[in-house]
Structure formats: C-alpha cells, structure tokens
Amino acid sequence: KTQKGLAVWKPGNISSHYYVLHPTAKVGTYMEITNPMLHRTITAKVAGHIPPGLYQSHVGIVVSPSTARALGILDHQFFARWRYVE
C-alpha cells in the first residue's frame, strides 16, 4: 500500500536503528519511507501503532530521530511518502 502525508518526529536518542509508528501497518513489518524533497528513501521497521490522542489526527506516520536524520529532515513536521505491505 502506498500513502503520502504528514510525518512527524521528536528529538531524542539517536540510535542506528530506523523505526516508525503507523496507525494500521502490521507491527514488525518494514516500511519504505521517501523524502520527496531530497529524493532520499530508507527502510524502517514498524515498531507500533500511533497512540490515540498523542498526535493530531492528520499525522500519517511518526518516525524515530535516526530515521529523520537519515532522510535529511530538519523540521519536526514534513511531507513524506511511504509504502508497506498490508
């Protein structure tokens, strides 16, 4: 499944692992995330679902700080495209 929309991240511990939270993707699967501005694409593991009420309803995915860094993201909110298997 291919989607696009608002992605967010919060500063924190930068590890070498790439993780993402998504509302419906199966936990433990991998998701391909693209920053269309820089044409960078990485693969991140779905670590869990977005907790209800923690982020605004129009947030599509939440990425880890290391994932944001690998994509070249500077702002805490950004437009992204992502693909995953349902």
C-alpha positions as CSV (number, residue, x, y, z in Angstrom):
1,K,0.0,0.0,0.0
2,T,1.3,3.4,-0.9
3,Q,0.4,6.5,1.1
4,K,1.6,10.1,1.5
5,G,1.0,12.8,4.0
6,L,2.3,14.5,7.2
7,A,5.1,12.8,9.1
8,V,6.5,13.9,12.4
9,W,9.4,13.2,14.7
10,K,10.5,14.4,18.1
11,P,14.1,15.0,19.1
12,G,15.6,12.3,21.3
13,N,18.0,9.5,21.4
14,I,19.7,8.9,18.1
15,S,20.4,5.2,17.6
16,S,21.4,3.4,14.5
17,H,18.0,1.7,14.2
18,Y,15.2,3.0,11.9
19,Y,11.7,2.8,13.4
20,V,8.3,4.2,12.6
21,L,4.9,4.3,14.1
22,H,1.8,3.9,11.9
23,P,-1.9,3.7,12.7
24,T,-2.7,0.5,10.7
25,A,0.5,-1.2,9.5
26,K,1.4,-4.6,11.0
27,V,3.9,-4.3,13.8
28,G,7.2,-5.9,12.9
29,T,6.9,-5.3,9.2
30,Y,9.1,-3.0,7.2
31,M,8.1,0.3,5.5
32,E,9.8,2.2,2.8
33,I,9.8,6.0,3.5
34,T,10.8,8.7,1.0
35,N,11.6,12.3,1.5
36,P,10.4,13.7,-1.9
37,M,12.3,17.0,-1.4
38,L,15.7,15.3,-1.3
39,H,14.8,12.1,-3.1
40,R,16.1,10.0,-0.2
41,T,14.5,6.7,0.6
42,I,15.1,4.3,3.6
43,T,13.5,1.2,5.1
44,A,12.3,1.4,8.6
45,K,10.7,-1.2,10.9
46,V,7.1,-0.6,12.2
47,A,7.6,-0.6,16.0
48,G,4.0,0.0,16.9
49,H,0.8,1.9,16.3
50,I,0.4,5.7,16.9
51,P,-1.2,6.0,20.3
52,P,-4.6,7.7,20.1
53,G,-4.7,11.3,21.3
54,L,-0.9,11.6,21.3
55,Y,-0.6,13.3,17.9
56,Q,-3.1,15.2,15.8
57,S,-5.4,13.1,13.7
58,H,-3.9,14.1,10.3
59,V,-0.5,12.7,11.2
60,G,0.2,9.8,8.9
61,I,3.4,8.4,10.5
62,V,5.8,9.1,13.3
63,V,9.5,8.4,12.6
64,S,12.4,8.0,15.0
65,P,15.1,10.6,15.3
66,S,17.6,8.4,13.5
67,T,15.1,7.9,10.6
68,A,14.5,11.6,10.3
69,R,18.3,12.2,10.2
70,A,18.8,9.6,7.5
71,L,16.1,11.2,5.4
72,G,17.7,14.6,5.8
73,I,14.8,16.1,7.7
74,L,15.3,19.3,9.7
75,D,11.8,20.3,10.7
76,H,9.7,18.3,13.2
77,Q,6.9,18.0,10.6
78,F,7.4,17.1,7.0
79,F,5.7,15.7,3.9
80,A,6.6,12.1,3.1
81,R,5.6,9.1,1.0
82,W,5.6,5.6,2.4
83,R,5.0,2.1,1.1
84,Y,4.2,-1.1,3.0
85,V,2.6,-4.5,2.7
86,E,-0.8,-4.8,4.3
